[in-house]
Amino acid sequence: MAFDGITIAAVTKELKETLEGGRISKIAQPEADELLLTVKTPAGQRRLCICASASLPLIYLTDENKTSPMQAPGFCMLLRKHIGSGRIISISQPKMERIIRFEIEHLDEMGDLCSKTLIVELMGKHSNIIFCDDSDRIIDSIKHISAQTSSVREVLPGRDYFIPDTMHKLDPLTVAQEDFITALRTKGGPLSKALYTSFTGISPVVAEEICYLAALESRMTAEDLSGDMLVHLYRQFSYYMEQVSLGDFSPAIYYEGREPKEFSALPLSHFSNYRREEFPSISQVIRTYYSSREALTRIRQKSADLRHVVQTALERNRKKYDLQSRQLRDTEGRDKFKVYGELINTYGYGLEPGAKQLAALNYYTNEEVTIPLDEHMTPAENAQRYFAKYNKQKRTFEALSQLIEETREDIEYLESISNALDIARAEEDLVQIKEELTQTGYIRRRSTKQKVRITSRPFHYISSDGYHIYVGKNNLQNEELTFHFASGNDWWFHAKKVPGSHVIVKSGGEELPDRTFEEAGRLAAYYSKSRGGDKVEVDYIEKKHVKKPGGGKPGFVIYHTNYSLVIDSDISGIEEVK
């Protein structure tokens, strides 16, 4: 979720409770668009990180310190001069704007008590940190915005600070019922869009939630609704916003499997398909969410080269497979040429010299056929010509059948590598995938005597019944788990006919409970290309029945007489061992 007005309200409440009355002891500027304030409070020292990045504006309490440049930037020096030991007397949010104001009291050069305002605007690419005097005149800002950059508002020293009202939105905390209905009808378009474009601080996700709570389709328009339905929508809107007014926040992150998909300061009922994890503070939510997203982004960036290798090889093999398939289809009529040769040998004795065709009874099908002939050849030569054509296409069919099978196996193998890249969580996982691609010849090994150090280990879970479950992250781990780690009576799981991880349940010689079978099946579904599916077919069998085909690629197995189950890929509630 973007930093909407509700999230800002939750942050403001937390900062008021934590920092109000505290004294600023340190001011640092680790990045060009970031401040780190250290504040001494009665409860101890706290750090506040404020980032005005255009791509990722943030504000949150943190325990981490950051390295600052050797020479502090000018804006940082200015803040140190004025409010370096100032006391935060109030923290507020104007209406439901994505803005937080810090009123700071300090002593000037003459020892007189003065006040300044530090204004944090978290508005996407327009984010800024602005320092003003007691009359809201701008002293300086972390970003200077001139008239050439913005025709709406200049942010420069000496200019008066104001909040631009370009969208003419209403305050959702105070809007009356009549104004609410009028605003929606005036906007037109889908209800959800009308909500977030009519009221300050409402994000598209919150607009969807309000429609969901009112049991209304977000795609409907205000014109589609009766007066009573609009009144009902207003009441749900008011109930939702009342939680903001009361400060009744419940910060949480919504996960799809292990991946954070969204965060919110208030419950999101329409996210029922996701696992909800609550946190004690909105700062903790922000830190956890963005650090997790950052880790995933970093892994995706670092895996880009490997993905390129795999994708290029996949495209090449798919094109090869299509070409081979077309060539194979061209050999489907080969038996016809053999029959033609036999029929010419049987009936060709009565042909006139220079005949261009032979009409004969096909004794295999009991049907009349007309066989084209080369008028310059004898019947025997025509028969040999058809036999030669048949033999050529037969040899082509046999060769292509083998080549197509090899190409299909290459495609399946590369898709399994692609799945391994999708589930990789750390750089050490990528190291092992790269080593696998090197071993199979897709990446050329650099001449070095240093052996590649593999530290990646399979995922480890414990079922609700206490059984240990292991999940391979890539083909090398799948091979190790199945043929070196698992015992004969352990159970082996794999999503049917799709690339995915080998899942091993250590049975300890005991009969597994049904719940453990289901949880292992969910893990096999989740760590496959069918992740996210509600109905994924999973094969399972005792490990002793799983065999390695001769010359097979890493992770490839064969098995028979297996069992199957159809299950969803939701692994929330299955405990992972870190």
C-alpha positions as CSV (number, residue, x, y, z in Angstrom):
1,M,0.0,0.0,0.0
2,A,1.2,3.5,-0.7
3,F,1.6,5.9,2.2
4,D,-2.0,7.0,2.2
5,G,-3.6,9.4,4.7
6,I,-4.7,6.5,7.0
7,T,-1.2,5.1,7.2
8,I,0.1,8.6,7.9
9,A,-2.5,9.0,10.6
10,A,-1.3,5.8,12.3
11,V,2.4,6.9,12.0
12,T,1.4,10.3,13.5
13,K,-0.3,8.7,16.4
14,E,2.7,6.5,17.1
15,L,5.1,9.4,16.8
16,K,3.0,11.6,19.1
17,E,3.0,8.9,21.8
18,T,6.7,8.2,21.4
19,L,8.5,11.5,20.5
20,E,6.3,14.4,21.7
21,G,8.2,16.1,24.5
22,G,11.5,14.5,23.4
23,R,14.7,16.5,22.7
24,I,16.6,16.2,19.4
25,S,20.1,15.1,20.1
26,K,21.5,14.3,16.7
27,I,20.6,15.1,13.1
28,A,22.2,13.2,10.2
29,Q,21.6,13.1,6.5
30,P,22.7,9.7,5.3
31,E,21.4,10.2,1.8
32,A,20.6,13.3,-0.3
33,D,16.9,12.9,0.3
34,E,16.9,11.3,3.8
35,L,17.2,12.5,7.4
36,L,17.9,10.5,10.6
37,L,16.8,12.2,13.8
38,T,17.9,10.9,17.2
39,V,15.5,11.9,19.9
40,K,16.0,11.6,23.7
41,T,12.7,10.8,25.4
42,P,11.8,9.8,29.0
43,A,11.5,6.2,27.7
44,G,14.9,6.3,26.2
45,Q,16.6,7.2,22.9
46,R,14.7,6.8,19.7
47,R,15.7,7.2,16.0
48,L,13.3,8.5,13.4
49,C,14.1,7.9,9.7
50,I,12.5,10.3,7.2
51,C,13.0,9.6,3.5
52,A,11.7,11.9,0.8
53,S,12.7,9.6,-2.1
54,A,10.6,10.0,-5.2
55,S,10.3,6.3,-5.6
56,L,10.0,5.2,-2.0
57,P,9.0,7.9,0.5
58,L,9.1,6.6,4.1
59,I,8.9,7.6,7.7
60,Y,9.3,5.2,10.6
61,L,11.0,4.7,14.0
62,T,14.0,2.4,13.8
63,D,16.8,1.1,16.1
64,E,19.3,1.0,13.3
65,N,21.9,3.7,12.8
66,K,23.1,4.7,9.3
67,T,26.5,5.8,8.1
68,S,26.6,9.5,7.3
69,P,28.9,11.3,4.9
70,M,32.1,12.7,6.2
71,Q,30.9,16.3,5.5
72,A,27.3,17.0,6.3
73,P,25.1,18.5,3.5
74,G,24.0,22.1,3.8
75,F,20.4,21.2,4.8
76,C,21.6,19.0,7.6
77,M,23.9,21.7,8.9
78,L,21.1,24.2,8.8
79,L,18.8,21.9,10.9
80,R,21.6,21.3,13.4
81,K,22.1,25.1,13.8
82,H,18.5,25.8,14.5
83,I,17.0,22.7,16.1
84,G,20.0,20.6,17.0
85,S,18.9,20.5,20.6
86,G,15.3,21.5,20.1
87,R,12.3,19.9,21.9
88,I,9.4,18.4,19.9
89,I,6.3,20.1,21.3
90,S,3.7,18.7,18.9
91,I,3.3,16.3,16.0
92,S,0.2,16.6,13.8
93,Q,-1.3,15.6,10.5
94,P,-3.3,18.4,8.6
95,K,-6.7,16.9,8.0
96,M,-6.0,13.6,6.2
97,E,-3.1,14.9,4.0
98,R,0.0,12.8,3.5
99,I,1.8,15.3,5.6
100,I,3.3,15.3,9.1
101,R,4.2,18.6,10.9
102,F,6.8,18.6,13.7
103,E,6.6,21.8,15.9
104,I,10.0,22.2,17.5
105,E,10.9,24.6,20.3
106,H,14.5,25.9,20.6
107,L,16.6,28.8,21.9
108,D,18.0,31.2,19.4
109,E,21.5,32.9,19.4
110,M,20.2,35.4,22.0
111,G,18.8,32.7,24.3
112,D,15.2,33.5,23.4
113,L,12.6,30.7,23.0
114,C,11.6,30.2,19.4
115,S,9.7,27.7,17.4
116,K,10.2,26.1,14.0
117,T,8.3,23.6,11.9
118,L,9.7,20.6,10.1
119,I,7.2,19.5,7.5
120,V,7.4,16.0,6.0
121,E,5.4,15.6,2.8
122,L,5.1,11.9,1.6
123,M,3.5,12.4,-1.8
124,G,5.3,10.1,-4.2
125,K,7.5,11.9,-6.6
126,H,6.5,15.2,-4.9
127,S,7.8,14.1,-1.5
128,N,9.9,16.7,0.4
129,I,11.2,17.7,3.8
130,I,10.6,21.4,4.4
131,F,11.9,23.6,7.3
132,C,9.8,26.7,8.1
133,D,9.8,29.5,10.7
134,D,7.0,30.2,13.1
135,S,5.0,32.0,10.4
136,D,5.3,29.1,7.9
137,R,7.8,30.9,5.8
138,I,10.2,28.4,4.2
139,I,13.8,28.6,5.6
140,D,15.0,25.7,3.4
141,S,14.0,22.3,2.1
142,I,15.8,19.1,1.2
143,K,14.6,19.5,-2.4
144,H,14.2,22.9,-4.1
145,I,11.2,23.2,-6.4
146,S,11.3,26.2,-8.7
147,A,8.5,27.7,-10.9
148,Q,10.2,26.0,-13.9
149,T,9.7,22.6,-12.2
150,S,6.2,23.2,-10.8
151,S,3.6,25.7,-11.8
152,V,1.5,24.8,-8.7
153,R,3.9,25.7,-5.9
154,E,7.5,26.9,-5.4
155,V,9.4,25.3,-2.6
156,L,12.3,27.8,-2.1
157,P,13.8,29.7,0.8
158,G,11.7,32.8,1.5
159,R,8.5,31.5,0.0
160,D,5.3,31.0,2.1
161,Y,4.5,27.4,2.7
162,F,1.0,26.1,1.8
163,I,-0.6,22.8,0.9
164,P,-1.6,22.9,-2.8
165,D,-5.2,21.9,-3.3
166,T,-5.1,20.7,-6.9
167,M,-7.6,17.9,-6.6
168,H,-10.2,19.8,-4.5
169,K,-10.7,16.7,-2.3
170,L,-13.0,16.6,0.8
171,D,-11.8,15.7,4.3
172,P,-13.1,12.1,4.9
173,L,-13.2,12.7,8.7
174,T,-15.7,15.5,8.6
175,V,-17.6,15.1,5.3
176,A,-21.4,15.3,5.7
177,Q,-23.7,12.7,4.2
178,E,-25.1,15.1,1.6
179,D,-21.6,16.2,0.5
180,F,-20.5,12.6,0.3
181,I,-23.3,11.5,-2.0
182,T,-22.9,14.7,-4.2
183,A,-19.2,14.1,-4.5
184,L,-19.6,10.5,-5.7
185,R,-22.3,11.5,-8.2
186,T,-20.3,14.4,-9.5
187,K,-17.2,12.2,-10.1
188,G,-19.0,9.4,-11.9
189,G,-17.1,6.3,-12.9
190,P,-16.5,3.2,-10.7
191,L,-17.3,3.6,-7.0
192,S,-13.8,2.8,-5.8
193,K,-12.2,5.4,-8.1
194,A,-14.8,8.0,-7.1
195,L,-14.0,7.4,-3.5
196,Y,-10.2,7.8,-3.7
197,T,-10.4,10.7,-6.1
198,S,-13.0,12.6,-4.0
199,F,-11.5,12.3,-0.5
200,T,-8.1,13.2,0.9
201,G,-5.9,10.3,2.1
202,I,-8.0,7.5,0.6
203,S,-6.0,5.0,-1.4
204,P,-7.4,2.6,-4.1
205,V,-7.0,-0.4,-1.6
206,V,-9.0,1.4,1.1
207,A,-11.6,2.4,-1.5
208,E,-12.0,-1.3,-2.5
209,E,-12.3,-2.2,1.2
210,I,-15.1,0.3,1.9
211,C,-17.0,-1.0,-1.1
212,Y,-16.5,-4.5,0.1
213,L,-17.7,-3.7,3.6
214,A,-20.8,-2.1,2.1
215,A,-21.3,-5.3,0.0
216,L,-21.2,-3.2,-3.2
217,E,-19.4,-3.9,-6.5
218,S,-16.5,-1.5,-6.7
219,R,-17.1,-1.3,-10.5
220,M,-20.6,0.1,-10.1
221,T,-21.2,3.8,-10.4
222,A,-23.0,6.1,-8.0
223,E,-25.7,6.4,-10.7
224,D,-26.3,2.7,-10.5
225,L,-27.2,3.0,-6.7
226,S,-30.4,4.1,-5.1
227,G,-30.4,6.8,-2.5
228,D,-30.7,4.2,0.3
229,M,-27.7,2.3,-1.0
230,L,-25.6,5.5,-1.1
231,V,-26.6,6.3,2.5
232,H,-25.6,2.8,3.4
233,L,-22.2,3.3,1.7
234,Y,-21.8,6.6,3.6
235,R,-22.4,4.8,6.9
236,Q,-19.8,2.2,6.1
237,F,-17.4,4.9,5.1
238,S,-18.1,6.8,8.3
239,Y,-17.6,3.6,10.5
240,Y,-14.3,3.0,8.7
241,M,-13.0,6.5,9.2
242,E,-14.2,6.6,12.8
243,Q,-11.4,4.1,13.5
244,V,-9.0,6.7,12.2
245,S,-10.5,9.5,14.3
246,L,-10.3,7.3,17.4
247,G,-6.7,6.1,16.6
248,D,-8.0,2.5,16.7
249,F,-5.3,1.1,14.4
250,S,-4.3,-2.5,13.9
251,P,-1.2,-2.5,11.8
252,A,-0.7,-5.7,9.8
253,I,1.1,-7.2,6.7
254,Y,-0.8,-9.5,4.3
255,Y,1.3,-12.4,2.9
256,E,0.8,-14.6,-0.1
257,G,2.8,-17.6,1.2
258,R,6.0,-16.0,2.4
259,E,5.8,-13.0,0.2
260,P,4.4,-9.7,1.6
261,K,1.8,-8.5,-0.8
262,E,0.3,-5.5,1.1
263,F,0.3,-3.7,4.5
264,S,-2.3,-1.6,6.2
265,A,-3.0,0.3,9.3
266,L,-6.6,-0.9,9.4
267,P,-8.0,-4.4,8.6
268,L,-8.6,-5.2,5.0
269,S,-11.5,-7.7,4.9
270,H,-11.3,-8.2,1.1
271,F,-7.8,-9.6,1.5
272,S,-9.2,-12.8,3.0
273,N,-7.2,-15.0,0.6
274,Y,-4.0,-13.7,2.2
275,R,-2.4,-14.6,5.5
276,R,-2.6,-11.6,7.9
277,E,0.2,-11.0,10.4
278,E,-0.4,-8.3,13.0
279,F,2.4,-6.1,14.5
280,P,2.6,-3.9,17.6
281,S,3.4,-0.7,15.7
282,I,3.1,0.8,12.3
283,S,6.8,1.5,12.2
284,Q,7.5,-2.2,12.6
285,V,5.1,-3.0,9.8
286,I,6.9,-0.5,7.5
287,R,10.3,-1.7,8.4
288,T,9.4,-5.4,7.9
289,Y,7.4,-4.9,4.7
290,Y,9.9,-2.8,2.9
291,S,12.9,-4.8,4.1
292,S,11.2,-8.0,2.8
293,R,10.2,-6.3,-0.4
294,E,13.7,-4.9,-0.8
295,A,15.2,-8.4,-0.2
296,L,12.9,-9.9,-2.8
297,T,13.8,-7.1,-5.3
298,R,17.5,-7.5,-4.6
299,I,17.3,-11.2,-5.3
300,R,15.3,-10.6,-8.5
301,Q,17.9,-8.1,-9.6
302,K,20.8,-10.4,-8.8
303,S,19.1,-13.3,-10.6
304,A,18.5,-11.3,-13.8
305,D,21.6,-12.6,-15.5
306,L,20.7,-16.2,-14.7
307,R,17.1,-15.6,-15.8
308,H,18.4,-14.3,-19.1
309,V,20.5,-17.4,-19.6
310,V,17.5,-19.7,-18.8
311,Q,15.0,-17.6,-20.9
312,T,17.3,-17.5,-23.9
313,A,17.9,-21.2,-23.8
314,L,14.1,-21.9,-23.3
315,E,13.1,-19.7,-26.3
316,R,15.8,-21.5,-28.4
317,N,14.6,-24.9,-27.4
318,R,10.9,-24.1,-27.8
319,K,11.6,-22.9,-31.4
320,K,13.6,-26.1,-32.0
321,Y,10.7,-28.1,-30.6
322,D,8.2,-26.4,-32.9
323,L,10.4,-26.9,-36.0
324,Q,11.0,-30.6,-35.1
325,S,7.3,-31.1,-34.5
326,R,6.4,-29.7,-37.9
327,Q,9.1,-31.9,-39.6
328,L,7.7,-34.9,-37.7
329,R,4.2,-34.2,-39.0
330,D,5.5,-34.2,-42.5
331,T,6.5,-37.9,-42.0
332,E,3.0,-39.0,-40.9
333,G,2.1,-40.3,-44.4
334,R,5.2,-42.4,-44.8
335,D,3.4,-45.7,-44.8
336,K,1.4,-44.6,-47.8
337,F,4.6,-44.7,-49.9
338,K,5.4,-48.3,-48.8
339,V,1.9,-49.4,-49.9
340,Y,2.3,-47.6,-53.2
341,G,5.5,-49.5,-53.9
342,E,3.9,-52.8,-53.0
343,L,0.8,-52.1,-55.2
344,I,3.0,-51.1,-58.2
345,N,5.0,-54.4,-57.8
346,T,1.7,-56.3,-57.6
347,Y,-0.3,-54.6,-60.4
348,G,2.3,-52.8,-62.5
349,Y,2.9,-55.7,-65.0
350,G,0.0,-54.6,-67.2
351,L,1.0,-50.9,-67.4
352,E,1.5,-49.3,-70.8
353,P,4.9,-47.6,-71.3
354,G,4.8,-43.9,-70.3
355,A,1.7,-44.3,-68.0
356,K,1.3,-41.4,-65.6
357,Q,-0.8,-43.2,-63.0
358,L,-1.9,-46.6,-61.7
359,A,-5.5,-47.3,-60.5
360,A,-5.3,-50.3,-58.1
361,L,-7.2,-51.9,-55.3
362,N,-5.5,-51.4,-51.9
363,Y,-5.8,-54.8,-50.4
364,Y,-5.0,-53.4,-46.9
365,T,-8.1,-51.2,-46.9
366,N,-10.1,-52.7,-49.7
367,E,-10.4,-49.2,-51.4
368,E,-9.5,-48.1,-54.9
369,V,-6.4,-45.8,-55.0
370,T,-4.7,-43.8,-57.8
371,I,-0.9,-43.8,-57.6
372,P,1.0,-41.1,-59.5
373,L,3.8,-42.4,-61.6
374,D,6.9,-41.0,-63.3
375,E,6.2,-41.7,-67.0
376,H,10.0,-41.9,-67.8
377,M,10.5,-44.8,-65.3
378,T,9.6,-48.5,-65.5
379,P,7.1,-49.9,-63.0
380,A,9.9,-51.4,-61.0
381,E,11.8,-48.1,-60.9
382,N,8.6,-46.3,-59.7
383,A,8.2,-48.9,-57.0
384,Q,11.8,-48.4,-55.8
385,R,11.3,-44.7,-55.9
386,Y,8.3,-45.0,-53.4
387,F,10.2,-47.5,-51.2
388,A,13.2,-45.1,-51.1
389,K,10.8,-42.2,-50.1
390,Y,9.3,-44.4,-47.4
391,N,12.7,-45.5,-46.0
392,K,13.9,-41.8,-45.9
393,Q,10.8,-40.6,-44.0
394,K,11.0,-43.6,-41.7
395,R,14.6,-42.8,-40.8
396,T,13.6,-39.1,-40.4
397,F,10.7,-40.1,-38.1
398,E,12.9,-42.3,-35.9
399,A,15.6,-39.6,-35.6
400,L,13.2,-36.8,-35.0
401,S,11.3,-38.8,-32.4
402,Q,14.4,-39.1,-30.3
403,L,15.4,-35.5,-30.9
404,I,12.0,-34.2,-29.9
405,E,12.1,-36.2,-26.7
406,E,15.5,-34.8,-25.9
407,T,14.3,-31.2,-26.6
408,R,11.2,-31.8,-24.5
409,E,13.4,-32.9,-21.6
410,D,15.6,-29.8,-22.1
411,I,12.5,-27.6,-21.9
412,E,11.2,-29.3,-18.8
413,Y,14.7,-29.0,-17.2
414,L,15.0,-25.3,-18.0
415,E,11.5,-24.7,-16.7
416,S,12.5,-26.4,-13.4
417,I,15.5,-24.0,-13.2
418,S,13.1,-21.1,-13.8
419,N,11.0,-22.3,-10.9
420,A,14.1,-22.5,-8.7
421,L,14.9,-18.9,-9.5
422,D,11.3,-18.0,-8.6
423,I,11.6,-19.5,-5.1
424,A,15.1,-18.4,-4.4
425,R,15.3,-16.2,-1.2
426,A,18.9,-15.5,-0.7
427,E,22.1,-15.0,-2.7
428,E,23.5,-18.4,-1.7
429,D,20.5,-20.0,-3.4
430,L,21.5,-18.3,-6.6
431,V,25.1,-19.5,-6.2
432,Q,23.9,-23.2,-6.3
433,I,21.6,-22.5,-9.3
434,K,24.5,-21.0,-11.2
435,E,26.7,-24.0,-10.3
436,E,23.9,-26.3,-11.7
437,L,23.7,-24.3,-15.0
438,T,27.5,-24.5,-15.2
439,Q,27.6,-28.3,-14.6
440,T,24.9,-28.7,-17.4
441,G,26.8,-26.6,-19.8
442,Y,24.5,-23.5,-20.0
443,I,27.1,-21.3,-18.4
444,R,30.8,-21.5,-19.2
445,R,32.9,-22.2,-16.2
446,R,35.6,-19.6,-15.6
447,S,39.1,-21.0,-15.2
448,T,39.7,-20.8,-11.5
449,K,41.2,-23.2,-8.9
450,Q,38.9,-21.9,-6.2
451,K,36.0,-24.4,-5.6
452,V,32.5,-22.9,-5.5
453,R,31.3,-22.9,-1.9
454,I,27.7,-24.0,-1.6
455,T,25.9,-22.9,1.6
456,S,22.3,-23.0,0.5
457,R,20.1,-25.6,2.3
458,P,16.6,-27.0,1.6
459,F,13.6,-25.4,3.2
460,H,12.7,-27.1,6.5
461,Y,9.2,-27.3,7.9
462,I,7.5,-29.1,10.8
463,S,4.0,-30.4,10.2
464,S,1.2,-29.8,12.7
465,D,1.8,-33.4,13.9
466,G,5.5,-32.8,14.4
467,Y,6.9,-34.5,11.3
468,H,9.9,-32.9,9.6
469,I,9.4,-31.9,6.0
470,Y,12.2,-30.8,3.6
471,V,11.7,-28.9,0.3
472,G,14.4,-28.7,-2.3
473,K,15.2,-25.2,-3.6
474,N,16.7,-26.4,-6.9
475,N,17.5,-29.6,-8.9
476,L,20.7,-30.3,-7.1
477,Q,19.0,-30.1,-3.7
478,N,16.1,-32.2,-5.1
479,E,18.6,-34.9,-6.1
480,E,20.3,-34.8,-2.8
481,L,17.1,-34.9,-0.8
482,T,15.6,-37.8,-2.8
483,F,18.5,-40.1,-3.4
484,H,20.9,-39.4,-0.5
485,F,18.9,-37.9,2.4
486,A,15.6,-39.7,2.3
487,S,15.1,-43.2,3.6
488,G,13.1,-45.9,1.8
489,N,10.0,-45.5,4.0
490,D,10.0,-41.7,3.9
491,W,7.3,-40.1,1.7
492,W,8.1,-38.2,-1.5
493,F,5.8,-35.4,-3.0
494,H,5.8,-33.5,-6.3
495,A,3.3,-31.4,-8.2
496,K,2.0,-33.5,-11.1
497,K,3.3,-32.7,-14.6
498,V,4.7,-29.3,-13.7
499,P,8.2,-28.1,-12.6
500,G,8.5,-28.0,-8.9
501,S,10.4,-29.0,-5.8
502,H,10.9,-32.5,-4.4
503,V,9.2,-32.6,-0.9
504,I,10.4,-35.3,1.6
505,V,8.5,-36.1,4.8
506,K,10.7,-38.0,7.3
507,S,8.3,-40.7,8.5
508,G,10.6,-42.3,11.1
509,G,9.0,-45.6,10.1
510,E,5.6,-44.5,11.3
511,E,2.3,-44.1,9.5
512,L,1.8,-40.5,8.6
513,P,-1.5,-38.7,9.7
514,D,-3.7,-37.4,7.0
515,R,-3.0,-33.8,8.0
516,T,0.7,-34.3,7.4
517,F,0.0,-35.6,3.9
518,E,-2.1,-32.5,3.2
519,E,0.5,-30.1,4.5
520,A,3.3,-31.8,2.5
521,G,1.0,-31.7,-0.5
522,R,0.5,-27.9,0.0
523,L,4.2,-27.4,0.1
524,A,4.7,-29.3,-3.1
525,A,2.0,-27.2,-4.7
526,Y,3.4,-23.9,-3.4
527,Y,6.9,-24.6,-4.5
528,S,5.9,-25.4,-8.1
529,K,4.9,-23.5,-11.2
530,S,1.3,-24.1,-10.0
531,R,1.8,-21.8,-7.0
532,G,-1.3,-19.8,-6.2
533,G,-3.7,-22.4,-7.6
534,D,-6.7,-23.5,-5.7
535,K,-6.7,-27.1,-7.1
536,V,-3.2,-28.5,-7.7
537,E,-2.7,-32.2,-8.3
538,V,0.2,-33.6,-6.3
539,D,1.7,-37.1,-6.7
540,Y,3.1,-38.8,-3.6
541,I,4.7,-42.1,-3.1
542,E,7.2,-43.8,-0.7
543,K,10.7,-42.8,-1.6
544,K,11.8,-46.4,-2.3
545,H,9.6,-46.4,-5.4
546,V,11.2,-43.3,-6.9
547,K,14.0,-44.1,-9.4
548,K,16.6,-42.1,-11.3
549,P,16.5,-42.7,-15.1
550,G,19.9,-43.5,-16.6
551,G,21.5,-40.4,-18.0
552,G,18.7,-38.2,-16.6
553,K,19.3,-34.5,-15.8
554,P,19.5,-33.4,-12.1
555,G,16.3,-33.7,-10.3
556,F,14.6,-35.9,-13.0
557,V,12.9,-39.1,-11.6
558,I,10.5,-41.8,-12.6
559,Y,7.9,-43.6,-10.5
560,H,4.8,-45.8,-10.9
561,T,1.8,-46.8,-8.8
562,N,1.8,-43.5,-7.0
563,Y,-1.1,-41.8,-5.1
564,S,-2.5,-38.4,-5.9
565,L,-4.3,-35.6,-4.1
566,V,-5.8,-32.4,-5.2
567,I,-5.1,-29.5,-2.9
568,D,-4.6,-25.7,-2.7
569,S,-1.1,-24.1,-2.4
570,D,-1.8,-22.1,0.8
571,I,1.1,-22.9,3.2
572,S,0.2,-20.4,5.9
573,G,0.1,-22.1,9.3
574,I,2.9,-24.6,8.4
575,E,5.8,-23.9,10.7
576,E,9.1,-23.2,8.9
577,V,12.3,-23.9,10.8
578,K,14.7,-21.0,10.3
